[in-house]
Amino acid sequence: YALAAHAIRLPDAPLPRWLAALETDAARLAAARPTAVNLAWAVERALQTACGARSLSEARERLLALAHGLREQDIATNRAIGQNGASLLPERGGVLTHCNTGALATAGYGTALGVIRAAWEAGRGISVFCTETRPWLQGARLTAYELVRLGIPARLLADSAAGVLMAKGAVGAVVVGADRIAGNGDTANKVGTYTLAVLAHAHGIPFYVAAPMSTVDPATPTGEAIVIEERPEDEVTHLGGQRIAAEGIGVRNPAFDVTPARLISAIITERGVLRAPYLAAIATAGAAQGVSA
C-alpha cells in the first residue's frame, strides 16, 4: 500500500523514467527493515507488477489492485496459520507470546496471535501472558490492547518475568512470530525471543514459531547470515520523551535476535506444521507452494 500510494503521488514522466524513479524509491522502502524479509518480498512483487504495465495509469491501477489482493491473501494465510496451530496449544493453562503478531501487525487476524485466537475460538481454556517487549513496548501497547478487545483472558508481564512463570509451571507453551526464517529453520524475531526460547527449552516447554511461507528465505542458509537491525540509542535511554538512563552511558539496541532451529518445536505456516529437520521440511513446503528452495 505504501508503494501504491507513492506511485499515485509520483509526478508523471515517460514510463521508463517513471519506473526507474519508482524502483529507486522502492529500494529505500525495502531497506527500511533489513531483518524482515516480507517487506522486500512484497516490494519486489509490486515492482514486477508495475513493470508489466504499458502506461502510468495502468501501473498505478496494477499496484493498488496488487495491494488489495495481498491484503486479502494475508488474512486468508493468517487464518490458515491459526487453524493449523490451534491444536498445538494446551487444552487449558497459560500461553506466552512476545511482541505484536496480531491484526495490528498484519493485514488482519494475525500469525502467532492468530494461533492463540483460533485456539480460543475453538474452545480451549487458555490464558495469555504477553511480554511488554522493551524498548518499544509493542506487547504492552498493541498485543495487550488486542487481547482485551478480543476478550481473551490475558496478563501483561515484564520481559524479565517469563522465567519465573515458567519455573512455577504457569506456562504450557510459547508461540511467537518471525521476521525472517533461514533455510535451516533458524528464526529472526523481536529481540528477547531467543531468551524465551532458551528458557522454554530449559523448562521442557514447547516453543512454536508462527509465520507465513513468505517469511521463509531459502537464500539465507542459516541464522548467521541474517542482518540484525540496530536502532537509535534514545529508544533505550528514554521513555515517553523522558531520559531514564544515566547521561553518558553507551547503548546497544538490536531490534531482533536469532533463535536456533534446535530450540524450535515446530514452525506453523499456512502450508502446515513444519518440524525438524527444517531444511527438508521447508524445501518440501516451499516446493508445494511453487517457491524455489
Disulfide bonds with the S-S distance in Angstrom:
none
